[in-house]
């Protein structure tokens, strides 16, 4: 089958918290204006363990100017952070 994922327009960070007040019990626990990694990957209540240092680094990138992000199909968030020399693919599910 077709495994290509479509991504939307690229935007600059910080990433807004699109799940706040969404009614999604797993992704709307964060009441901040900025999305965090847990919001994205726990969106469908599939809880996994993520290294706390990695989570902190990604959350810092998400909340700060200087990087670019796009949402894609199948619950994905793609972040390019040139200053940090990182590319992050956060997949919900």
Helices and strands as residue ranges (DSSP letters): E 11-12, H 37-41, H 52-63, E 68-72, G 73-75, E 76-81, G 82-84, E 86-91
